[in-house]
Amino acid sequence: MANTVIGSSIVIDGEISGDEPVIVQGTVKGRIAVSESVYVENAGTLEADVEGDSVEIGGTVTGNVTARTRVEIKAEGKMVGDVKSPRILIADGALFKGNIDMDVER
């Protein structure tokens, strides 16, 4: 399966939806709703609500995140917003401000 990569110099203002994994190296403002994984790399910035199978945050996310399987905020990741997922991992050194709801039907 192919990945959709938002390059480091790309800024998207709008909605991304689809059935492929999304890798964010640039900036997305708006909304991401995909059936696969969302990866926010260290230089990536999201000012968006995110829905996906799993969400991995190495960059900066401002918005609510909903994942069917898991959310991971890596050591260099920063997130402000609410998380809804059955599993969440927040690495030592990560910054998180928001609420966590793990009461999700599997």
matplotlib code that plots the C-alpha trace (Angstrom):
import matplotlib.pyplot as plt

x = [0.0, 1.3, 1.9, 0.8, 3.6, 3.0, 6.5, 8.3, 7.7, 4.0, 1.1, -2.4, -5.4, -8.4, -9.5, -7.6, -9.5, -8.8, -7.7, -3.9, -1.4, -0.5, 2.9, 3.1, 6.4, 5.0, 1.9, -1.8, -4.6, -8.1, -8.9, -7.4, -9.7, -8.2, -8.8, -5.1, -2.3, -1.2, 2.4, 3.4, 7.2, 9.5, 9.2, 5.5, 2.8, -0.9, -3.5, -6.2, -8.5, -7.2, -9.0, -7.2, -6.4, -3.3, -1.7, 2.0, 3.1, 6.8, 6.0, 3.4, -0.3, -3.0, -6.4, -8.3, -7.0, -9.2, -7.6, -9.2, -6.1, -3.5, -2.0, 1.7, 3.3, 7.0, 9.7, 10.0, 6.3, 4.0, 0.2, -2.5, -6.0, -8.1, -7.2, -9.8, -8.2, -8.2, -4.4, -2.1, 1.6, 3.2, 7.0, 9.3, 10.0, 6.8, 4.5, 0.8, -2.1, -5.6, -7.9, -7.7, -10.7, -9.8, -13.4, -13.7, -15.4, -12.9]
y = [0.0, 3.4, 6.2, 9.8, 12.1, 15.8, 17.2, 19.5, 22.6, 21.8, 23.6, 22.2, 24.1, 21.9, 18.3, 15.1, 11.8, 8.4, 4.8, 5.2, 5.9, 9.6, 10.9, 14.6, 16.3, 19.8, 21.6, 20.6, 22.9, 21.5, 17.8, 14.4, 11.4, 8.2, 4.5, 3.8, 5.3, 8.9, 9.7, 13.2, 13.4, 15.6, 18.6, 18.1, 20.4, 19.7, 22.3, 19.7, 17.1, 13.7, 10.3, 7.2, 3.6, 4.6, 8.0, 8.5, 12.0, 13.1, 16.7, 19.2, 18.5, 21.0, 19.4, 16.3, 12.8, 9.7, 6.4, 2.9, 1.1, 3.3, 6.8, 7.3, 10.6, 10.2, 11.8, 14.8, 15.1, 17.9, 17.6, 20.0, 18.4, 15.5, 11.8, 9.1, 5.6, 2.2, 2.4, 5.4, 5.7, 8.9, 8.7, 10.2, 13.8, 14.2, 17.2, 16.6, 18.9, 17.6, 14.8, 11.1, 8.8, 5.1, 3.9, 2.9, -0.2, -2.6]
z = [0.0, -1.0, 1.6, 1.1, 2.1, 2.9, 2.2, 4.6, 2.4, 1.8, 3.7, 3.3, 4.5, 4.2, 4.6, 3.8, 3.6, 2.1, 2.6, 2.6, 5.4, 5.7, 6.6, 7.6, 7.3, 6.5, 7.8, 7.7, 9.0, 9.0, 9.3, 8.5, 8.3, 6.9, 7.5, 7.8, 10.0, 10.4, 11.2, 12.2, 11.7, 13.9, 11.6, 11.0, 12.3, 12.5, 13.4, 12.8, 14.1, 13.2, 12.8, 11.8, 12.6, 14.6, 15.1, 15.8, 16.8, 16.6, 15.7, 16.9, 17.0, 18.0, 17.8, 18.8, 17.9, 17.5, 16.7, 16.4, 17.7, 19.4, 19.8, 20.4, 21.4, 20.9, 23.1, 20.8, 20.2, 21.4, 21.5, 22.8, 22.5, 23.5, 22.7, 22.1, 21.7, 23.4, 23.8, 24.3, 24.8, 25.9, 25.8, 28.5, 27.4, 25.3, 26.0, 26.3, 27.4, 27.1, 28.1, 27.4, 26.7, 26.6, 26.9, 23.3, 22.0, 20.4]

ax = plt.figure().add_subplot(projection="3d")
ax.plot(x, y, z, "-o")
ax.set_aspect("equal")
plt.show()
